[in-house]
């Protein structure tokens, strides 16, 4: 029986310092699907579902709170980004719990793990990545370059956070 390349690689590096490599590659594949899902949801929301939405009620409420610079366009961007984030992180949790961090084909499932995964992705994607981008833009680099460079930090960090925190295997955390 022919083995898939990731399984073959995992067998070759088992017991070495590179044993995590197959898991990291699978994590990356899940990340590609997350990126596509987030992008498609944002585009669908922005250009189709909320195409003519001005979010006047929410914008008026925010203006009442003193946030007078908020526009309907800005609210629309935040709404479609948030929806895309929640759906893509849920997708990430589903596949990470089965394809990346599950043991012996059994998924790792728990509400605590899901929450930790959301926090991990939220920290790296919504706090750390923008901070890194702003910091590196101060070096005079173009936005496309700082976006790629921020991934060099956020992807491995997200892998470590998910592996050692969100998907840490404990008997009391596992359900199903």
N, C-alpha and C positions, 0 to 999 in steps of 0.2 A: 504494500500500500504506500502510495506516494504521500509524503508529508508536506504540509504547507511551509513556506519559507520561515515563518516566525517560529513554528514548532521546531524545525530543524535547527535554527539559530539558538533557541533556548536549550536544546539538548547539548549543543556544542559548548555553550558557556556555563552550563550548570556546575556549581561548585567553584566558580571563579569570581573575581571581583566584578565581572560584567554580567552576572546572573540576572540582573534587573533589566537588561537590554530588551529582551522580547516584550516584557511588560511595558516598558517605556515606548516601544514602537506601537503596540496596541493602543496605549494611551494617546499617542499622536494621531492614530487613525480615527479614534473617537473624536479627537479635537477637530479634525478636518470636517467630520460630519456636523459637529456643533457649529462650526463657522458657517457652513453652507446653510444650515437650518436658520441660524440667527439672521443671516443676510437675506434669505428668501422671505422670512417673516417680516423683517423690517421693510423690505421693498413692497410686499403685499400690503402691509399696513399703511405705509406712507403714500404709495401711488394709487391704491385701490380702495381699501376700507375707509381710510381717513382723508381721502383726496381733498374733499372740500370742507373738512372740519376746521373750525376756527377755535374750538374749545373756549368760547366766550364766557361760559359760566365759571369754568375753572380759572381762566385767566383773570376774570373779575374778582374772584375770591382771593387769588394770589396778590392782586393789586391792593385789595383791602388789607392784606397783611403787611403792606409796605414794599412788596416786591414789584415795583412799578416798571422795571425793565423787561418783565416776562411778556412774551408775545405768544399768540396762538401757534405760530410756527415752532417756537421753542418747546411749547407743551407737547405738540405733536411728535417732535423728535424724541422727547423723553418717554412718551407713552409707547411709541413703537419700539424703542430700544429696550424698555423694561419688559414688554411682552416677549420680544425676541430672546432676551436674557433668560427669563423664567422657563420658556419652552426649551431653549438650548441646554440649560443646566439640568433640567429634568431628563432630557435625552442623554446627557453626559452621565448622570447618575445611573440611569437604566443600563447603559452599555458598560460603564466602568464596573458596575456591581456584578456583571455577568462575564464580560469578555476580557476585562483587564485584571480585576482584583478578586474575582470569585475563585474558590478552591475546588478542584476536582469537578468542574462543571456546575457547581452549586453556586447560585448567586448569593452575594452578601446584601441583605436587605434590612434596613431599619430606618425609622424616622429620624433618629439621631444622626445616622450616617448621611441621610439626605440633607439635613440641616447643615451639617459640617461641610458637605460638598458645596452647598449654596454659598456658605460663608467663605470657603476657599476661593471659589470662582469670583465671588463678589470682591474679595480683598484684592486678588491679583488683577482682575479685569476692570473693576470700577474705581479702585483707589490707587494701587501701585502702578499700573500701566499709564494712566494719565499723568501721574506725578513724574514717572521716568521720562515720559515724552516731553513734558514741559521743561524738565531739567536739561535734557539733551538738546532741545531746541535752543537753549541758551548757548550751546556750542556753535550755533550757526548751521546746524545740519538741517536738511529738508525734512518735511513731515514724513514722507514715505520711508526715509532712512531711520528716523527715530522710532517709527512704528515697528519696523523689522528688528531693530536692536532691542527694543523693549521685550520682544518675544524671547530673546536669548535669556532673559532673566525670569519672565513670568511663566513660561511653559515648564521649565524644570522645577521651579518653586511650586507650581500648582500640582505637579506630579508628586513631589515630596509631601505636600500638605494632604493630598488625597490618600496616598499610600500609607503614611504614618499616622494620620489623624482621622480622616473621614472613613476610611476603609480598614482601619486597624481591626484585626480579627480578634474579637472577644466573644465568649459564649453568651454573656448577658446582652450584647448588642444585636445578636443575630436572631432574626425571626424568619419563619418559613422554611 
